[in-house]
């Protein structure tokens, strides 16, 4: 099962549309916030795709959740934008929250810097920003789930 993870699209409708074309076989798209208008537009335009969203610090007036969980192939995936966990200063709070929820994978954005690491029994993935990267090229994350284990990666555009 392929899951595509994106964050911080900041009104770049075209970036999200390119992403859908680049990942036609993805079974789930998770947006980690700061891009609700374009996410909603994309969702309306692709009703056959499974898409979920949490709000970011720039999604003013949003009624979406701050964080959520999804289970895929027996793996618990926690996802949030990250600003409420101070991810620009470190990952301790995020890691503790994910561990308390029994998560196997924790997804977050906010920093606009892609990161993929395994720490304390939890995979931590930040897909970077698909529109306004602070670490070079725009990027998104992929999770390929198998019965054995998840494979997580960063894709640069």
FIVEXFI-143461 format. One record per residue: residue number from 1; residue in one letter; x, y, z of N, C-alpha, C, O in turn. Coordinates in steps of 0.05 Angstrom, whole numbers. Example, Ala and Ser with C-alpha at 12.3 -4.5 7.8 and 13.67 -1.06 7.14 Angstrom:
<pabas>
   k r    n.x    n.y    n.z   ca.x   ca.y   ca.z    c.x    c.y    c.z    o.x    o.y    o.z
   1 a    264   -114    156    246    -90    156    264    -66    156    285    -66    169
   2 s    257    -45    142    273    -21    143    258      1    157    268     23    161
</pabas>
This chain:
<pabas>
   k r    n.x    n.y    n.z   ca.x   ca.y   ca.z    c.x    c.y    c.z    o.x    o.y    o.z
   1 x     17    -24      0      0      0      0     18     25      0     36     27     17
   2 x     13     43    -19     28     68    -20     11     91     -8    -12     95    -15
   3 x     24    105     11     13    129     23     31    153     15     55    151     17
   4 x     19    174      5     33    198     -2     28    219     20      5    224     27
   5 x     49    232     30     47    251     51     57    278     41     79    280     30
   6 x     41    298     45     48    325     35     42    346     57     25    341     74
   7 x     57    367     57     53    388     76     60    416     64     75    418     45
   8 x     50    436     77     58    464     71     57    471     42     76    479     30
   9 x     33    466     30     30    473      2     23    503     -2     27    513    -24
  10 x     15    517     19     12    546     19      1    558     -7     14    574    -20
  11 x    -23    549    -14    -38    560    -37    -26    552    -64    -33    565    -85
  12 x     -9    532    -65      1    523    -91    -16    500   -101    -11    476    -97
  13 x    -38    507   -114    -56    488   -126    -42    470   -146    -46    446   -148
  14 x    -24    483   -162    -11    468   -183      8    446   -172     11    425   -184
  15 x     21    452   -149     39    432   -138     23    407   -130     33    385   -134
  16 x      0    410   -118    -16    387   -110    -27    372   -134    -28    347   -134
  17 x    -34    386   -155    -43    372   -179    -21    356   -192    -25    335   -203
  18 x      4    367   -192     27    352   -203     32    327   -186     39    306   -196
  19 x     28    330   -160     32    307   -142     13    284   -148     21    261   -149
  20 x    -13    291   -152    -32    270   -159    -24    256   -185    -27    231   -187
  21 x    -15    271   -205     -6    258   -230     19    242   -226     22    221   -240
  22 x     37    250   -208     61    235   -203     57    209   -188     73    191   -189
  23 x     35    207   -173     30    184   -156      2    172   -161    -15    171   -143
  24 x     -3    163   -185    -30    153   -192    -38    128   -177    -62    123   -175
  25 x    -19    113   -167    -26     87   -154    -28     90   -123    -33     71   -110
  26 x    -23    114   -113    -25    118    -84    -54    112    -75    -73    120    -88
  27 x    -56     99    -52    -82     92    -42    -92    112    -21   -116    112    -14
  28 x    -74    128    -10    -81    148     10    -63    172      8    -39    169      4
  29 x    -75    195      9    -60    220     10    -65    233     37    -88    237     45
  30 x    -44    241     51    -46    254     77    -34    282     74    -10    284     68
  31 x    -49    303     80    -39    330     79    -36    339    108    -55    337    124
  32 x    -12    349    115     -5    356    143     -9    386    149      1    395    169
  33 x    -25    399    133    -32    427    140    -18    449    125      2    444    111
  34 x    -28    473    129    -20    497    115    -24    493     85     -6    495     68
  35 x    -50    488     79    -58    485     51    -86    475     48    -92    460     29
  36 x   -104    482     66   -131    471     66   -146    479     40   -160    462     29
  37 x   -145    504     31   -161    511      7   -154    494    -18   -171    484    -31
  38 x   -128    490    -23   -120    475    -46   -125    445    -41   -131    430    -60
  39 x   -122    436    -16   -129    408    -10   -158    402    -16   -165    382    -28
  40 x   -176    420     -6   -205    416    -11   -211    416    -41   -228    401    -50
  41 x   -198    434    -56   -202    435    -85   -193    409    -98   -207    398   -115
  42 x   -170    399    -90   -160    374   -100   -178    351    -94   -184    334   -111
  43 x   -188    350    -69   -206    329    -61   -232    329    -77   -242    308    -85
  44 x   -243    353    -82   -267    354    -99   -262    345   -127   -279    333   -140
  45 x   -238    351   -137   -231    343   -165   -223    314   -168   -222    304   -190
  46 x   -217    301   -146   -209    272   -147   -225    257   -126   -213    246   -107
  47 x   -251    255   -129   -267    242   -109   -261    212   -105   -269    200    -85
  48 x   -248    200   -125   -242    171   -122   -217    166   -105   -211    143    -98
  49 x   -202    187    -99   -178    184    -82   -184    188    -53   -200    205    -46
  50 x   -173    171    -36   -176    174     -7   -156    195      3   -132    192     -1
  51 x   -167    217     15   -150    239     24   -159    248     52   -183    250     58
  52 x   -139    253     69   -145    263     96   -126    287    102   -105    290     90
  53 x   -135    303    120   -122    329    125   -123    337    155   -143    331    168
  54 x   -102    349    164   -103    363    190    -94    392    185    -79    398    167
  55 x   -104    410    202    -99    438    197    -71    446    208    -61    434    227
  56 x    -60    466    195    -35    477    204    -39    505    216    -61    515    218
  57 x    -17    517    224    -18    543    237    -27    565    217    -35    587    226
  58 x    -26    561    191    -35    581    172    -62    576    161    -72    590    143
  59 x    -76    555    170   -103    548    161   -123    562    180   -138    549    193
  60 x   -123    589    179   -140    604    197   -169    599    192   -178    597    169
  61 x   -184    596    213   -213    592    211   -220    563    204   -244    557    201
  62 x   -201    545    202   -207    518    195   -221    503    218   -215    508    242
  63 x   -239    485    211   -252    469    231   -241    440    231   -251    422    243
  64 x   -219    436    216   -206    410    214   -192    404    241   -187    422    257
  65 x   -185    379    245   -171    370    269   -142    380    269   -130    385    248
  66 x   -131    383    293   -102    390    296    -85    365    293    -62    368    284
  67 x    -95    342    299    -81    317    296   -100    295    292   -124    297    297
  68 x    -90    272    282   -108    250    276    -91    224    275    -66    225    276
  69 x   -105    202    274    -92    176    271   -107    160    249   -131    164    245
  70 x    -92    143    236   -103    126    216    -88     99    218    -64     98    224
  71 x   -103     77    214    -91     51    215    -91     40    187   -111     39    173
  72 x    -67     31    178    -64     20    151    -47     -5    154    -25     -4    164
  73 x    -57    -28    144    -43    -53    145    -32    -59    174    -10    -69    177
  74 x    -48    -52    193    -40    -57    221    -21    -37    233    -13    -40    257
  75 x    -12    -17    218      6      3    228    -10     27    237    -27     37    222
  76 x     -3     37    261    -16     61    271      0     86    262     24     88    268
  77 x    -14    104    248      0    127    238    -13    152    251    -36    158    247
  78 x      4    167    266     -4    192    278      5    214    260     27    214    250
  79 x    -12    234    256     -4    257    239    -15    283    250    -37    285    260
  80 x      2    304    247     -4    330    257     13    350    241     32    342    227
  81 x      6    376    243     23    395    229     50    398    243     71    400    230
  82 x     50    398    269     75    399    284     79    424    301     95    424    320
  83 x     66    446    294     71    471    308     63    469    338     76    482    354
  84 x     43    454    344     35    451    372     54    434    389     52    433    413
  85 x     72    421    375     92    404    388    120    416    387    140    402    393
  86 x    122    441    378    148    455    378    169    441    361    193    440    369
  87 x    162    430    338    180    415    322    204    431    311    224    419    302
  88 x    202    457    311    225    473    302    247    473    323    270    479    317
  89 x    239    467    348    259    466    370    268    438    376    289    435    389
  90 x    254    418    368    261    390    373    237    372    370    215    381    366
  91 x    242    346    372    221    326    366    212    311    391    196    292    389
  92 x    222    319    415    215    304    439    185    303    445    174    282    450
  93 x    172    327    444    143    327    449    127    311    429    109    296    436
  94 x    134    314    404    121    298    383    125    268    388    106    253    386
  95 x    149    260    393    156    232    398    140    221    422    129    199    420
  96 x    139    236    443    124    228    467     95    224    461     82    205    470
  97 x     83    243    446     55    241    439     50    216    422     31    201    427
  98 x     66    212    402     63    189    384     66    163    401     50    144    397
  99 x     85    162    418     89    138    435     65    133    453     56    110    457
 100 x     54    155    465     31    152    482      6    142    468    -11    129    480
 101 x      5    147    442    -18    137    426    -13    109    414    -31     98    401
 102 x     10     98    418     17     72    407     23     73    377     19     54    363
 103 x     32     96    368     38     99    339     63     85    331     83     83    346
 104 x     63     74    307     86     63    294    101     84    277    125     83    274
 105 x     85    103    267     95    124    250     83    151    259     59    152    265
 106 x    100    172    259     90    199    265     98    217    242    121    218    234
 107 x     78    231    231     81    249    209     77    277    218     59    283    234
 108 x     94    296    208     91    324    216    103    341    194    120    332    178
 109 x     95    366    194    105    386    175    116    410    190    131    407    209
 110 x    108    434    181    113    460    194    141    471    189    144    495    185
 111 x    162    454    188    189    465    186    197    471    157    216    486    153
 112 x    183    459    138    190    462    110    216    448    103    229    455     83
 113 x    225    430    121    250    416    117    244    386    119    234    376    139
 114 x    251    372     98    245    343     97    264    328    116    287    335    120
 115 x    252    307    129    267    291    148    254    264    150    230    261    150
 116 x    271    244    152    262    216    154    281    202    173    304    198    167
 117 x    271    194    197    288    180    216    272    160    232    247    162    234
 118 x    286    142    245    274    122    262    286    127    290    310    126    293
 119 x    269    132    310    278    139    336    260    127    358    236    131    357
 120 x    272    113    376    257    102    398    233     85    390    212     87    403
 121 x    235     69    369    214     52    361    193     65    343    173     52    336
 122 x    197     90    335    177    104    319    190    116    294    211    128    297
 123 x    178    112    271    187    125    247    177    154    248    153    158    252
 124 x    194    173    244    187    202    243    192    212    215    214    210    204
 125 x    171    223    202    173    233    175    162    260    172    139    265    179
 126 x    178    279    162    169    305    154    174    307    124    197    304    115
 127 x    152    310    108    156    310     79    168    336     68    173    338     44
 128 x    174    355     85    183    381     75    160    397     64    137    392     72
 129 x    165    415     47    144    431     35    144    426      5    164    426     -9
 130 x    120    422     -5    116    418    -34    117    444    -49    119    444    -74
 131 x    115    467    -35    114    493    -49    136    512    -40    147    527    -57
 132 x    143    513    -14    162    532     -4    184    519     13    185    523     37
 133 x    201    502      0    220    487     16    242    506     27    249    526     16
 134 x    252    498     50    275    512     63    300    495     61    320    502     74
 135 x    299    474     46    322    456     44    328    447     15    337    425     10
 136 x    322    464     -3    328    458    -31    302    455    -47    286    473    -48
 137 x    299    432    -60    277    427    -78    251    420    -63    252    410    -41
 138 x    228    427    -75    202    418    -63    202    388    -60    215    373    -75
 139 x    187    378    -40    188    350    -34    161    340    -22    145    356    -13
 140 x    158    314    -22    136    301     -9    146    274      2    168    265     -5
 141 x    130    262     19    138    236     30    122    213     19    100    217     10
 142 x    134    190     20    120    165     12    124    145     34    145    142     46
 143 x    103    130     39    104    107     57     94     83     41     71     83     31
 144 x    110     63     38    102     38     25    100     17     47    119      9     59
 145 x     75     10     53     69     -9     74     68    -37     62     56    -42     42
 146 x     81    -55     76     79    -84     70     72    -98     96     71    -85    117
 147 x     66   -123     95     59   -138    119     83   -139    138     79   -141    162
 148 x    107   -139    127    132   -141    143    139   -115    157    143   -115    182
 149 x    141    -93    142    149    -68    154    144    -45    135    140    -48    111
 150 x    143    -21    146    139      3    129    166     12    117    187     10    129
 151 x    165     23     93    188     35     80    180     65     76    160     71     62
 152 x    195     83     87    189    111     86    211    125     70    234    118     72
 153 x    203    145     54    222    160     39    213    188     32    190    195     35
 154 x    232    204     22    227    231     13    231    231    -17    251    220    -28
 155 x    213    244    -32    215    248    -60    219    277    -66    202    294    -58
 156 x    240    284    -80    246    312    -88    234    316   -116    236    299   -134
 157 x    222    339   -120    210    346   -146    229    363   -162    222    371   -185
</pabas>
